[in-house]
Amino acid sequence: MRNMKPHIRGTLSGLAFFFGSIGTTTFALVGGIIFDTIGPWAPFMVVASADTLVLIISLIFIMCGLLDR
């Protein structure tokens, strides 16, 4: 990001914060509903499942050589 023009960098940062805030708000709402309907352990299992899915997808990308740096 350091090599970007300042106005583009600001726009990109603003978009990242905007969508990050939407994700945080959405998870807080959905996590609260899951907590109330299923139990206090349920939101943590949702996050653990999502983390596991991201790990598996990342390993597939690495093993297939799609992440060359």
N, C-alpha and C positions, 0 to 999 in steps of 0.2 A: 504493500500500500504506500510505501514511502515514495515510490517513483511516479505515483499518480498526480495529476493536477489537483490543486487544493479544493476546487469546487466539486470535482468528481469524488474525491476522498470524503468530503463532508456528506455528499449525497449517499454514498455507499454506507457510511457509518450510520446515518440516519435511518436508512432502510433496515440495516441489521438490527439496530435497537428497536425499531418499530415491530418487526416480525418476532424478535425475541420477547418483547413485552406481550404480544398476542399469544405466543406459546406459553408463557408463564401464567397468564390470566386463564387461558383455556385449561391448562393442567390443574390449576388451583380449583377451578369450578368442577371439572370432571373428577378430580381426586377427592373433593369433598363429597360429591354424590356417591362415588364408589365407597368411600369410608362409611357413609351413613347407611348404605343399602347392604353392603357385603360384610364389612368389618374393618377394624383398624389396620389390619395387615395388608389389605387389598391394594391400596395405592403403591405400596412398596413393591409388591409383586408385579404391578404394571410397569414400574420403572425398571425393575430387574429384567423383565421380559424384553423390554425395548433395548436395554443395554446389551443383552445377549444377542438379540437380532442384529444390532449394529456390529458387534464383534464378529459374528459369523459372516456377515456381508463383507466386512473389512478383510477377513482372512481369505475369502474367496477372491477378492480383488488382488490381494497380495500374491496368492498362489498362482493366479492366472497371468500375472505380470502386467496387470492393467495400471498399476501405480508405479511407474518407472520415474525415478528422480535422478 
